[in-house]
Amino acid sequence: MLVSIPIGRINGPNAIGRDTFLFKYDLKKGRFIPYGYDERTHDYLKQHCTKDAEWSSLECAALIMKDGWEINYW
């Protein structure tokens, strides 16, 4: 199950990877984790999660978590 979490404006528009982030529920771990966290390396995420990215920014929450909950790609 995927869940999007908006942290931006209530009435939008909210951009994925900037103010809307995707998480998935991991049945084995029993918790939500950022989409792409287990599947992607830090280097991959760093290359694909940029302020100009479009669909590859689906995994930006994973990069933020791997960077110690800091947004370093803006």
Sine and cosine of phi, psi and omega as CSV:
sin_phi,cos_phi,sin_psi,cos_psi,sin_omega,cos_omega
0.00,0.00,0.77,-0.64,0.06,-1.00
-0.98,-0.22,0.62,-0.79,0.03,-1.00
-0.76,-0.65,0.73,-0.68,0.10,-1.00
-0.98,-0.19,0.69,-0.73,-0.02,-1.00
-0.87,-0.49,0.95,-0.32,0.03,-1.00
-1.00,0.09,0.69,-0.72,0.08,-1.00
-0.87,-0.50,0.10,1.00,-0.04,-1.00
-0.99,-0.10,-0.55,-0.83,-0.04,-1.00
-0.92,0.39,0.59,-0.81,-0.02,-1.00
-0.91,0.42,-0.68,0.73,-0.05,-1.00
-1.00,-0.05,0.14,0.99,0.06,-1.00
0.94,0.35,-0.15,-0.99,-0.07,1.00
-0.96,0.26,0.62,-0.78,0.02,-1.00
-0.94,-0.35,0.80,-0.60,-0.02,-1.00
-1.00,-0.05,0.73,-0.68,0.05,-1.00
-0.91,0.41,0.75,-0.66,0.00,-1.00
1.00,-0.07,-0.18,0.98,0.07,-1.00
-0.91,-0.42,-0.81,0.59,0.02,-1.00
-0.69,-0.73,0.24,0.97,0.19,-0.98
-0.67,-0.75,0.78,-0.63,-0.09,-1.00
-0.79,-0.61,0.56,-0.83,-0.04,-1.00
-0.98,-0.20,0.69,-0.72,0.08,-1.00
-0.77,-0.64,0.45,-0.89,0.08,-1.00
-0.83,-0.56,0.46,-0.89,0.04,-1.00
-1.00,-0.03,0.86,-0.51,0.00,-1.00
-1.00,-0.06,0.94,-0.34,-0.04,-1.00
-0.89,0.46,-0.60,0.80,-0.02,-1.00
-0.93,0.37,-0.63,0.78,-0.02,-1.00
-1.00,-0.01,-0.31,0.95,0.01,-1.00
0.93,0.35,0.58,0.81,-0.01,-1.00
-0.39,-0.92,0.24,-0.97,0.10,-1.00
-0.99,0.11,0.66,-0.75,0.10,-1.00
-0.73,-0.68,0.43,-0.90,0.02,-1.00
-0.87,0.50,0.65,-0.76,0.03,-1.00
-0.85,0.52,0.81,-0.59,0.00,-1.00
1.00,0.00,-0.04,1.00,-0.10,-0.99
-0.87,0.49,-0.72,0.69,-0.02,-1.00
-0.99,0.13,-0.37,0.93,-0.11,-0.99
-1.00,-0.01,-0.40,0.91,-0.15,-0.99
-0.90,-0.44,0.55,-0.83,0.07,-1.00
-0.99,0.12,0.30,-0.95,0.03,-1.00
-0.87,0.50,-0.68,0.74,0.00,-1.00
-0.89,0.46,-0.67,0.74,0.04,-1.00
-0.87,0.49,-0.75,0.66,-0.04,-1.00
-0.88,0.47,-0.64,0.77,-0.01,-1.00
-0.90,0.43,-0.58,0.81,0.02,-1.00
-0.96,0.29,-0.55,0.83,-0.13,-0.99
-0.98,-0.18,-0.26,0.97,-0.02,-1.00
-0.96,-0.28,1.00,0.01,0.00,-1.00
-0.81,-0.59,0.20,-0.98,-0.03,-1.00
-0.91,0.42,-0.34,0.94,0.00,-1.00
-0.99,-0.13,-0.05,1.00,-0.05,-1.00
-0.93,0.36,0.48,-0.88,0.07,-1.00
-0.94,-0.34,-1.00,-0.05,-0.06,-1.00
-0.95,0.32,-0.44,0.90,-0.01,-1.00
-0.94,0.33,-0.20,0.98,0.02,-1.00
-0.98,0.20,0.09,1.00,0.10,-1.00
-0.87,0.49,-0.42,0.91,-0.09,-1.00
-0.97,-0.24,0.28,0.96,-0.05,-1.00
-0.90,0.43,-0.52,0.86,0.05,-1.00
-0.87,0.48,-0.57,0.82,0.03,-1.00
-0.91,0.42,-0.66,0.75,0.03,-1.00
-0.91,0.41,-0.67,0.74,0.02,-1.00
-0.87,0.49,-0.69,0.73,0.01,-1.00
-0.91,0.42,-0.68,0.73,-0.01,-1.00
-0.92,0.40,-0.41,0.91,0.04,-1.00
-1.00,-0.04,0.36,0.93,0.04,-1.00
0.95,0.31,0.59,0.81,0.01,-1.00
0.89,0.45,0.52,0.86,0.10,-1.00
-0.94,-0.35,0.64,-0.77,0.08,-1.00
-1.00,-0.08,0.97,-0.25,-0.07,-1.00
-0.93,-0.36,0.14,0.99,-0.09,-1.00
-0.97,-0.25,0.17,0.99,0.06,-1.00
-0.98,-0.22,0.00,0.00,0.00,0.00
